[in-house]
Every structure is written in structure tokens, then in C-alpha cells.
Amino acid sequence: MPIEFSAFGGAGKGPGAGRTPLVLIAGPCVIESEEHVHRMARGIREAVGEFVFKASFDKANRTSGDAYRGPGLREGLRILAGLKAEGFPILTDIHEPAQAEPVAEVADILQIPAFLCRQTDLLVAAGYTGRIVNIKKGQFMAPHDMHRAAEKVAATGNRQVVLTERGSSFGYNNLVVDMRGLQIMRDSGWPVVFDATHSVQLPGGAGAASGGQPQFIATLARAAVAAGVDGVFVEVHDAPERALSDGANALRLDLLADFWRMLKAIDEL
């Protein structure tokens, strides 16, 4: 079933706010194969029930030019359309304005990558599709500036905008999460998602690839849910050590059920 913007519960879950279940966005970083994404989607659904499936058809910002990027737009959308036909809501990235319309034919949510969160033409093209637009906060962006990116989308008449925290640059090859930013972005009037796996990434920390500290995924996710976010984003893989992208900061599929049960319990409090 497609996901509606109302599932994100408006701008936060403070006292008196309408209660909506915490949204989970999960899946492998990149489409590795048609068989793999179908296996992952079914495995995630078995572990947690309803969720939004995430995978990229192209990773245009890999550390190395030799790194695997994905199957590309046409083949990637064909594969994602197969998942859509099985009833999975879909989120995937766009990197260029021309990708917005074809991706919107398949995806429920168009994601703006963190490095591109200020690209006006990209934001406007995403807005005109009428789909939900998830803008990932750039590692270089202050949380109190992210409302300007959201307003670029809203200027198209599409106010279905979600902001996602994924950590801020802290020196070289390191990220930190300022939990104050979650409230700051919610107070600007937009629902907020916490990306628990990219927040523990060590950008470029493995030389030709990014490293990560997955032992802190649950710690940061618990804190973010306690702060009142509307959703959690986690990249999930059945064998992170063999993942073709971002395996160093992915959550193992066999840990997902307990992880999600814990977060829902905190959210319900």
C-alpha cells in the first residue's frame, strides 16, 4: 500500500499532538540485484510489519570513482516497480531534476541526498511531482537553515516535505548528532526522521570507502525516538560485510526485529 504524508504525524509528537505510529524506512543502501532487494524487503516485513522500503538505483556520491553505484535509472526503476507491485511503499534518491518525474511514477517518496539539499532546481522538480519529498540534512547544514530547503519544495504547492537528520561533520572523517537539531527542525513546521545508520558513518574513513561505527546505531536511535521524531531511517543488510555500499554502517537484518521493538516501546511512552 502507498504511504500517505499523514503517516508522519505532522511536525513532531509533542504533548497534545495527534498520535501516529513511528514510521520505519529501511532497506539496503543500493540495489545490488533484483533477487536481493526482494529477499531483503520480505525479510524486513517479516521482522517489523509495515515499513517503507529504501534502496538507491544510483549512488552518485561514492568516495571512489571505482565503487559500485547501482543498476542505473531504467533498470533500477524496473526492479523497484516489482517491489511496488508486491505492496511495498518505495523511497529512493534522485540526483538530477530530470530524474524526478520518472522516479515519481514508481516511488512514493523522493529523497534528496544530503550533499544536494540546497540544489534549488532539484528540490523544485521533486516538489512538482506531488510526491512526498524527504530532504536529508546536509552534513554542512545548520538545523535552523533546513526550513529554507523545505520552503523551496513548498513553493511548488507541494507541502508534503519531511526533513531527515543524518549527522553533522565533526573534523575530518567523522560525524556527530546534535539532538537539539531534531526539535529545531520540528519547530520549523516539518516532520522529522532520524537516519540512525548514516549518523554513525565515518565519511571516507576507510580510504577508498566510508567506514562506520554500527555499535552506536541503537544508542542514537533510542535518543532520537525519545526526543520525539516522526520516523527512523536505517539501512539494513543481511550480510553487511559483503554489502556493495555502506556495509560498514548498516544494521544487520537479524538485529532489526529487536531494534524496532525497542524503538516502538520508547515511542509509545
N, C-alpha and C positions, 0 to 999 in steps of 0.2 A: 504494500500500500504506500502511496506517496505520503511524504511528511508535510504537514502544514506549519506555517510560521508560528501559529498559536501554540505549538508544542513547546516552543522555547520560553513561554510564560511571560513575555514582556520584558521589562527592564529589571531583572533581579527577583529575588524571592524574600523580600523583607517583610516585616510584620504587616499583616493586613493584605498582602499581595495574594492573588489567586494562586492556588496550588496546582502545579503541573508536575508530572514526573520528570526526574532528571533525564535529559537526552544523552544517549551514548552514540558517538561517532567512532567507528572502529574499522580497521582493515589493514592490509599490508601497504607499505609506502607506495609501491609501484606495482603495476600489473606485470607479473612475472610470466604467467601463462594463463590461458583460459581455464584449464583444469585447476590450477592453483587458486584462482580467485573464487571459483565455485566451491571448492573444498573449504576455503577459509570462511566464506560467507555462511555456509551451512554450519561450520564448526562454531562460529561466533553466535549464530542464532540459537544453537543448541545450548550454549553456555549462558546466554543472557536474555534470550527472548527478543523483543523488538529492539532494533537499532538502525542506524544509518550506516550503510557500507561505504567505506572510503578507499579508493585506490587511484593513483595517477596514471594517465596514459603516456605522460611525458614528464620527466624530471629535468627541467631545463636549467637548473642551477646546481648541478653536481659539482663537487670540489674539483674533480679531474675530468678533462675532456674525453678520457678513455673509459669513463664509468658508464654502466648500463643506464639508459634513460627511459626505456619502456617501448611498447609496440608502436607508438605514434597515434595521431588523432583518429584516423579512419578505423584501423584495426582495434584500437582501444575502445572506441565508442561502440563498435560491434560487440565486443566482449561485455561491456557494461550494459548494453541493451539486453543481453541474455540474462544478466542478473536482475535487471528491472522486470523482465517477463516472469521471473520467479517470485516477484513481490517484494524485492529489497529496495528501499529508498536509496538513492545514489548521491554521493558527493564526490566531485573531482575538481582538480585545478584547471584554470585557464591561464595562459601566459601572454596571449595576444588578443586584441579586440576582435579580430576575425574569427577566433575560436568560440566566442560567446554563443552565437546563435546555433551552430550545430551541436555544441555540448548541451545547450538548454533543451534540445529535443529528447535527450536521454536523462540528464541529471536533474534531480530535484533541487540540489544546492550547488551553485557555482562558487568555487573557492578562489580567493585572490591570495597568491603566495605572499609571505611576509616581505620578501625583498621588493615586491611590486605594489605594496599597499598604498602608495601615493600616486600611482600611474593613472592620471585622470581619464584618459581615453579608455583604458581597460575597465575602470570602475563604472564609467558611463555605459559602455557596451554591455556589461553584466547587468546593470540596472534595467536597461531597456528590454531585456528578455522576460522580465516579470518573475523570474525565479528568485528563490531565497539566495542572498549573496552573503557568504561568510568571508569576512576580511580578517586575515591573520595580521596581528600587530607586528610591524617590523621590529627587528632586534634593536634598531636605532631610534625607535619612536617612543615618545613620552605618552603615557596612557591618556593624559588630558588633551592630546592632539588628535587622537583617533576619531573623535566625533567629526572632524573635518573630512576624513575619508568616507565615513558613513553618509555625510551630507551630500557628497558627490553622487552617490548612488541614489539617495532620496530625491535629488533634484530631477531625476527622470520620472518621478511619480511613483517609484517603487520604494516603499519603506520597509521591505522585508530584509532587514540587514541584521547580521549577527557579527559581533566582534570576538576574536579569539586571541587570548594571551598565550604566548609561546616562549617567554623569557626575553631578557634584555642582555645585550653584550656587556661583558664584565672583563675588561682587559682583552687579551688575545685567547682565542680557542676556548672560551668559557661563557656560560650564560647564568644569570640569576633571575629569580622571580620576585618582584616586589608585590606582595599580596595587596597592598593599598591600591594598586592599579586596577584590580578586579572591581572594587567599589567605585573607583573614579570613572571607569568606563560604563558601569551600570548606571551611575548617576547622570551620565550624559544622555540616557534615554534608550539605550540599546541592550538587548540581551547579550550575555557574555558566556563564552565557552572557555574552558581551560584545557590547553593542549599539554597533557601530562608527560608525553614522550619526547616531543621536541624541546620541552623545557629542561630536560636532562641531557640534551645533546652537547657535545663538545665540537663546535664547528671547525672542520679541518683538523681536528685533534689527532687524527690517525695518519697524518701525512697526506696521502692521496685521497682520503675519505674522512668523513666525520666520525668521531668517537662518541662515547656516551657513558652515562652512569645510571643504568637501569635500576640499581638498588634504591634509587630515590624516587622512582615513579609513584609508588604508593604514598610516600610521605607527603609529597607536594600535592597529589590529588586529594588526599584527605583534608589538607589545609584549605584548598580551593573550594571544595564542596562545603566545608564548614563556613566559609566566607559567603556562600550563597550563590554560586554560579548556576547558570541555567542548563549547562551541559558539560560533558567531558569528552575530549578527543584523545584517543590512544591508537597509535599504530601497533598492530598485533600481527604476529607471525608464528607459525607452528614450529619453525626452526630458525631463530634469529641469527644463529651462527652461519647459516647458509643464505640469508636474505641478500637479494641483489641491490638493495638500497636501504640505508638506515637501520640495519640489523643491530648495530651497537646500542641503539636507544629504544628498541622495540620491546613490547611486553609479550612474553611467551603466551601462546594461546591457552596452554594448560593452567595458567595462573589467572585467566580472565574471570572465571565464574566467581571465585572468592573475592577478587579485587572489586568486581561490580557489586556483589552482595554487601560488602563493607561500605562502599560509597553510597549506596541507596539507603542503608541504615542511618548513616550520618545525615543525609539529606532529609530523611523523614523526621529526624529530631527537630 
